[in-house]
Amino acid sequence: MQQGQGYGFPFDRPLLALARRAQEVHAHLKSLKTLPPGEPWRENLPFHHLDLDLHDLVADRALANTLDRMETYIQPFEQLRQTLHIAPANAPEGLNHSGEAVDMKALEQQVQQFVAQVRARPDYASTPVFQKMVEQIEHYGQKLFAAPLVVSTPQGPRTIQPQRTNNIMERFFRDLKRDARRKTGAQALGRTLRTMLADTPLVKNLQNPGYLKILLNGQPNLEALFAQIEPATVRRELQRAQQNPEKVPRALKRFIASLRTSIPIKNFVEKIRSNRISGS
């Protein structure tokens, strides 16, 4: 599904488009199921099957209410995104857009106007989601509209605008997840993240030429830099990493603590072992 251009609300908007299309298809099936005179009934069988497949979805009142509520939320969400100049809808980068350059004072005024419009909505008092959104904007207002920082560099003063959202971290995590799935084929990344060394994500910085230049410190490439590392240092760091065992999930800890005896664990291990032997 390409609907939503990757933006989502926050992430399930393609499912909204899919559900609406299913409702639209179901509405057309009534006329499609009507056969012209003389047509064999088997020609119409696929439409009857599709009608049965879509009936439960269309008849689900709770789902219909959820879809209506989502469409109500989408309009202010789109307006807020435009007001913050984040991930514009017409940008091909989607969520990977770095944000538009805008004066912070002008941005603050636009957001204040947006908050006033939301407060003026007739359904504001009866919609906790809108109230929570306004509360979050006002709570983090100082960080949203932080003034740029001026730092000294060898090339002279440079202005850096603090990030108004965690978009950079989310983009980094999406890249990390995409790379891991491409290598392993696994959808879940919990085990990968738990067993990953703490500094592994810093490897992504090697794609930044400025960072790489600082890291090399005059060396021509990474091979030459690694050649300067003492083997004893590597062994010491590996031993230190092995001293930090993988954390046991909290839910598993509670389950183990609730066991009166170790027999269930023993049976579980024996079952795994027998499955491996029979599978081999």
VENHU-V154659 format. One record per backbone hydrogen bond with DSSP energy under -1.0 kcal/mol. NH is the residue of the N-H (numbers start at 0). CO is the residue of the C=O. E is the energy in kcal/mol with one decimal. If there is no record, write none. Layout:
nh=NH co=CO e=E
nh=NH co=CO e=E
This chain:
nh=4 co=1 e=-1.7
nh=6 co=3 e=-2.8
nh=15 co=11 e=-1.1
nh=16 co=12 e=-2.0
nh=17 co=13 e=-2.2
nh=18 co=14 e=-2.4
nh=19 co=15 e=-2.3
nh=20 co=16 e=-2.1
nh=21 co=17 e=-2.1
nh=22 co=18 e=-2.1
nh=23 co=19 e=-2.1
nh=24 co=20 e=-2.6
nh=25 co=21 e=-2.3
nh=26 co=22 e=-1.8
nh=27 co=23 e=-1.2
nh=28 co=24 e=-1.0
nh=31 co=27 e=-1.6
nh=32 co=28 e=-2.4
nh=38 co=35 e=-1.9
nh=42 co=39 e=-1.4
nh=43 co=40 e=-1.5
nh=44 co=41 e=-1.1
nh=47 co=43 e=-1.4
nh=48 co=44 e=-2.3
nh=49 co=45 e=-2.3
nh=50 co=46 e=-2.1
nh=51 co=47 e=-2.1
nh=52 co=48 e=-2.1
nh=53 co=49 e=-1.9
nh=57 co=53 e=-2.4
nh=58 co=54 e=-2.5
nh=63 co=59 e=-1.9
nh=64 co=60 e=-2.5
nh=65 co=61 e=-2.0
nh=66 co=62 e=-2.5
nh=67 co=63 e=-2.2
nh=68 co=64 e=-2.3
nh=69 co=65 e=-2.4
nh=70 co=66 e=-2.1
nh=71 co=67 e=-1.6
nh=72 co=68 e=-1.7
nh=73 co=69 e=-1.9
nh=76 co=72 e=-1.8
nh=77 co=73 e=-3.0
nh=78 co=74 e=-2.0
nh=79 co=75 e=-2.6
nh=80 co=76 e=-2.2
nh=81 co=77 e=-2.1
nh=82 co=78 e=-2.3
nh=83 co=79 e=-2.4
nh=85 co=80 e=-2.2
nh=90 co=87 e=-1.6
nh=93 co=90 e=-1.2
nh=95 co=92 e=-1.9
nh=96 co=93 e=-1.6
nh=99 co=84 e=-2.2
nh=106 co=102 e=-2.5
nh=107 co=103 e=-2.7
nh=108 co=104 e=-2.0
nh=109 co=105 e=-2.1
nh=110 co=106 e=-2.4
nh=111 co=107 e=-2.3
nh=112 co=108 e=-2.1
nh=113 co=109 e=-2.1
nh=114 co=110 e=-2.7
nh=115 co=111 e=-2.1
nh=116 co=112 e=-2.1
nh=117 co=113 e=-2.3
nh=118 co=114 e=-2.5
nh=119 co=115 e=-1.5
nh=120 co=117 e=-1.3
nh=123 co=120 e=-1.5
nh=126 co=123 e=-1.3
nh=130 co=126 e=-1.5
nh=131 co=127 e=-2.7
nh=132 co=128 e=-2.1
nh=133 co=129 e=-2.3
nh=134 co=130 e=-2.3
nh=135 co=131 e=-2.3
nh=136 co=132 e=-2.3
nh=137 co=133 e=-2.4
nh=138 co=134 e=-2.1
nh=139 co=135 e=-2.2
nh=143 co=139 e=-2.4
nh=144 co=140 e=-1.9
nh=145 co=142 e=-1.0
nh=148 co=159 e=-3.4
nh=150 co=157 e=-3.0
nh=155 co=152 e=-2.3
nh=157 co=150 e=-2.7
nh=159 co=148 e=-3.3
nh=169 co=165 e=-2.2
nh=170 co=166 e=-2.5
nh=171 co=167 e=-2.2
nh=172 co=168 e=-2.3
nh=173 co=169 e=-2.3
nh=174 co=170 e=-2.1
nh=175 co=171 e=-2.5
nh=176 co=172 e=-2.7
nh=177 co=173 e=-2.5
nh=178 co=174 e=-2.5
nh=179 co=175 e=-2.2
nh=180 co=176 e=-2.3
nh=181 co=177 e=-2.1
nh=182 co=178 e=-1.8
nh=183 co=179 e=-2.6
nh=184 co=180 e=-2.1
nh=192 co=188 e=-2.7
nh=193 co=189 e=-2.1
nh=194 co=190 e=-2.0
nh=199 co=196 e=-1.7
nh=201 co=198 e=-1.2
nh=202 co=199 e=-2.3
nh=203 co=200 e=-1.7
nh=204 co=201 e=-1.4
nh=205 co=202 e=-1.9
nh=206 co=203 e=-1.6
nh=207 co=204 e=-2.1
nh=211 co=207 e=-2.6
nh=212 co=208 e=-2.1
nh=213 co=209 e=-1.7
nh=214 co=210 e=-2.5
nh=215 co=211 e=-2.5
nh=216 co=212 e=-1.4
nh=218 co=215 e=-1.7
nh=224 co=220 e=-1.5
nh=225 co=221 e=-3.0
nh=226 co=222 e=-1.7
nh=227 co=224 e=-1.3
nh=228 co=225 e=-1.7
nh=233 co=229 e=-1.4
nh=234 co=230 e=-2.4
nh=235 co=231 e=-2.2
nh=236 co=232 e=-2.1
nh=237 co=233 e=-2.3
nh=238 co=234 e=-2.2
nh=239 co=235 e=-1.9
nh=240 co=236 e=-2.1
nh=241 co=237 e=-1.9
nh=243 co=240 e=-1.3
nh=252 co=248 e=-2.0
nh=253 co=249 e=-2.3
nh=254 co=250 e=-1.9
nh=255 co=251 e=-2.6
nh=256 co=252 e=-2.4
nh=257 co=253 e=-1.4
nh=265 co=261 e=-2.3
nh=266 co=262 e=-3.0
nh=267 co=263 e=-2.1
nh=268 co=264 e=-2.5
nh=269 co=265 e=-2.5
nh=270 co=266 e=-2.1
nh=271 co=267 e=-2.2
nh=272 co=268 e=-2.4
nh=273 co=269 e=-2.5
nh=274 co=270 e=-2.2
nh=275 co=271 e=-2.1
nh=276 co=272 e=-2.3
nh=277 co=273 e=-2.6
nh=278 co=274 e=-2.1
nh=279 co=275 e=-1.8
